[in-house]
C-alpha cells in the first residue's frame, strides 16, 4: 500500500508574532503544496527522503534512536527529525510499529515564512496515518503536525499546521483553535521572496526578549496587533480592499517596531507600495523570507515586476480552499 497526501502553504495576512501572545491572526492557505508518499517496509526501519531540505536517511532501533544518514551529512538528522516525530506520533496512536518509506516532494520554499515545515508535517501525518490504518481526523492530523512544529520552532503558535490542515482563510487564536472565514471578495495577492532563510525560533525568541526588557512598551504593541486583525476581518466581510491595504501597512510598521523586519524585506515592501499596491507587509517570522502585497485586480503584474526589480522572486497567490488531502492510494 502506497499513500500520497498533500498540504498547502500559507500566507499570514495579519497577526504574526502577536499570535504567540494570545492575539488573533488571519491566515490564508495558498496553492503551493508539499507532497508526502508513504509505504510500508518489512524491516521495521523508517527511511525518509526529503529533497526539499537535501537530506535522507534511516531511523532504526528502540525508540528509533539510531540514525544513519544517506544524504545531507551531519545536518541530515536535524533536518529530518520533525518528520520522524510525526511518524512516531502516528505509530503511537495506531499501536503499530511498522517500518515505513517516506518521500517528501515540496514546491514550497524552505524557511521563507510560507509554512513549508508545517505543510510537510501535515501531509506526513495524513499519509503515514493512512498507511498505519489510523485514518486520522483533521484534528488528529493537526495535533501530530503541531508536535513536529515544536521540534523546529520551540513554542509555535500552531497557526501553520492549522491552515495547512484546514485550508481556506482562517482566524486563529492560540488556545481557541480556528474560525473559518467566508471571504466576500478574492484577494489579489503577490508574494515576494527575499531568498534569505531565517530561523523562526530565533525571531520569536528575539521578540520575547524585547518584551521582557520593555514590557510597558511592547505589550501595547501586541494588543494593537490583535485589534488590527479584528478590523481586518471587518474589512474582509465588507470587501473593503482599501481598508485592508491600510491595515497591512500598519501591521508591517508594528512588526518593524518589534525588530523582525530587515533591509531586504523593506526593499520589497516599499517597491510593491510604489508600484501601486494597496498594502504590503512581511509575512511569517520575518528577518528574511517573504512579504505579501495586496493589489487592485489589474495590478498584479506591475507589483510583481517591481518586487523582482527590487531583488525578490515574485508569484501570485491563489487561495487553497482545500487543506490536507489524499492525492493517491494504491
SVG drawing of the C-alpha trace seen along z (x, -y; Angstrom):
<svg xmlns="http://www.w3.org/2000/svg" viewBox="-20 -55 48 63">
<polyline fill="none" stroke="black" stroke-width="0.4" points="0.0,0.0 1.3,-3.4 -0.4,-6.6 0.4,-10.2 -1.0,-13.1 -0.6,-16.9 -1.0,-20.0 -0.8,-23.7 1.5,-26.6 0.2,-29.6 0.5,-33.3 -0.2,-35.2 -2.2,-38.3 -2.3,-39.7 -1.0,-38.9 2.3,-37.0 4.3,-37.2 1.4,-38.7 -0.4,-35.4 2.2,-33.8 0.9,-36.0 -2.8,-35.1 -3.8,-37.7 -5.8,-36.6 -4.1,-36.1 -5.6,-36.0 -4.1,-33.4 -4.8,-32.1 -3.8,-28.8 -2.2,-29.2 -1.9,-26.8 1.7,-25.7 1.8,-22.2 4.0,-19.7 3.5,-16.1 4.4,-13.1 4.3,-9.5 4.4,-6.6 4.6,-2.9 5.3,-0.1 8.7,1.8 9.4,5.1 12.5,4.5 11.0,2.0 13.2,-0.9 11.9,-4.4 13.5,-5.7 12.9,-9.4 13.9,-11.2 13.2,-14.9 14.8,-16.6 13.4,-20.0 15.9,-20.1 18.6,-18.0 18.5,-15.1 17.7,-11.4 18.5,-8.6 17.3,-5.7 16.0,-5.6 16.1,-2.2 16.4,-0.5 14.4,-1.0 12.6,-4.3 14.1,-5.0 17.2,-6.4 19.7,-5.2 20.1,-7.3 22.2,-6.6 22.5,-9.5 22.2,-8.7 22.5,-12.2 22.9,-15.6 25.8,-14.7 25.9,-15.8 22.8,-18.1 20.6,-15.3 19.2,-14.1 18.3,-17.6 16.5,-18.3 14.6,-15.0 13.7,-15.0 10.4,-16.8 9.2,-14.3 10.3,-11.4 8.3,-13.0 5.1,-12.9 5.8,-9.3 6.4,-8.4 3.1,-10.0 1.2,-8.2 2.8,-4.8 1.9,-5.6 -1.7,-6.4 -2.1,-3.4 -0.3,-1.0 1.7,0.3 5.5,0.2 5.5,0.8 8.6,-0.2 8.0,-2.9 9.5,-4.5 8.6,-8.2 9.3,-10.5 8.8,-14.3 8.4,-16.5 7.6,-20.1 7.0,-23.2 7.1,-25.5 10.3,-27.5 12.0,-26.4 12.4,-28.9 10.6,-31.6 7.6,-32.2 5.2,-30.2 4.8,-27.3 6.9,-24.7 7.7,-22.6 4.1,-22.6 2.8,-21.6 5.3,-18.7 4.3,-17.6 0.6,-17.7 1.0,-15.8 3.2,-13.2 0.6,-12.8 -2.2,-12.1 -0.1,-9.8 1.6,-7.8 -1.6,-7.7 -3.5,-6.1 -0.8,-3.5 -0.9,-2.6 -4.7,-2.2 -5.2,-5.1 -7.3,-7.1 -6.7,-10.3 -9.3,-13.1 -8.2,-16.6 -7.9,-17.3 -5.5,-14.3 -3.5,-15.4 -3.2,-18.9 -2.0,-17.6 0.6,-15.3 1.9,-18.1 2.0,-20.5 4.4,-18.1 6.7,-18.4 6.5,-22.2 7.6,-22.2 10.8,-20.5 11.6,-23.2 10.2,-26.4 10.3,-25.8 7.0,-27.5 5.0,-27.7 1.6,-29.4 0.0,-26.5 -1.2,-28.6 0.9,-26.9 -0.3,-23.4 -3.8,-24.7 -4.0,-26.4 -2.2,-23.5 -4.7,-21.1 -8.0,-23.0 -7.2,-25.2 -9.2,-28.3 -8.9,-31.5 -9.0,-31.3 -8.9,-33.4 -6.7,-31.7 -6.2,-32.4 -4.0,-30.3 -6.0,-28.0 -9.2,-28.6 -8.4,-27.0 -9.6,-28.1 -12.6,-30.1 -13.1,-29.6 -14.0,-32.8 -16.0,-33.1 -14.5,-35.8 -16.7,-38.2 -14.0,-39.0 -11.0,-37.4 -7.8,-38.9 -5.3,-39.8 -2.1,-39.0 1.6,-38.9 4.2,-37.2 7.8,-38.3 10.6,-36.1 13.8,-37.7 15.6,-34.3 17.1,-34.7 16.4,-31.9 15.9,-32.5 15.1,-30.8 11.5,-31.3 12.6,-30.2 15.3,-32.8 13.0,-35.6 10.2,-34.6 12.8,-34.5 14.0,-38.0 10.5,-39.4 10.2,-37.7 13.5,-39.2 12.3,-42.7 9.0,-42.2 10.8,-41.2 13.1,-44.2 10.4,-46.7 7.1,-45.2 5.3,-48.5 6.1,-49.4 5.9,-46.0 2.7,-44.7 0.6,-47.5 2.0,-46.8 0.9,-43.2 -2.6,-44.3 -2.8,-46.8 -1.7,-43.9 -4.8,-42.0 -7.1,-44.9 -5.7,-45.3 -6.6,-41.7 -10.2,-42.3 -10.5,-45.3 -9.1,-43.3 -11.9,-40.7 -14.5,-43.5 -12.8,-44.8 -12.9,-41.3 -16.6,-40.9 -17.5,-44.1 -15.0,-43.6 -13.2,-46.8 -9.7,-46.2 -8.5,-49.8 -9.1,-49.5 -7.4,-46.1 -4.3,-47.5 -4.1,-50.3 -4.3,-47.8 -1.5,-45.7 0.8,-48.8 0.1,-49.5 0.7,-45.8 4.0,-45.9 5.0,-49.0 4.3,-47.2 6.4,-44.2 9.2,-46.5 8.9,-48.0 9.4,-44.7 12.5,-44.0 11.5,-41.3 11.8,-43.2 15.1,-43.6 16.5,-45.7 15.8,-43.1 12.2,-42.9 11.8,-46.6 13.1,-47.0 10.4,-44.6 7.6,-46.1 8.3,-49.6 8.8,-48.6 5.3,-47.0 3.8,-50.1 5.5,-52.4 4.1,-50.2 0.6,-50.8 -0.1,-48.0 -2.9,-48.9 -0.8,-47.5 2.3,-45.4 3.9,-43.7 6.3,-41.0 4.6,-37.6 5.7,-34.9 8.5,-35.2 10.4,-38.0 14.1,-38.6 14.2,-37.3 11.7,-35.0 8.7,-36.6 6.4,-39.6 2.9,-39.9 1.3,-42.7 -2.4,-43.4 -3.2,-44.9 -6.1,-46.1 -7.4,-43.5 -5.4,-44.7 -2.2,-45.5 -0.7,-42.0 1.8,-42.1 3.1,-45.6 3.6,-44.9 5.2,-41.5 7.7,-43.2 8.5,-45.9 9.3,-43.2 11.6,-41.4 13.3,-44.6 14.0,-45.2 15.7,-41.8 12.9,-39.4 11.3,-36.4 7.6,-37.2 4.5,-35.0 0.8,-35.5 -1.1,-33.7 -4.3,-31.7 -6.4,-30.6 -6.2,-26.9 -9.8,-26.3 -8.9,-22.7 -6.4,-21.8 -4.7,-18.4 -6.0,-15.8 -5.2,-12.3 -3.9,-12.5 -3.3,-8.8 -3.8,-5.5 -2.8,-2.2"/>
</svg>
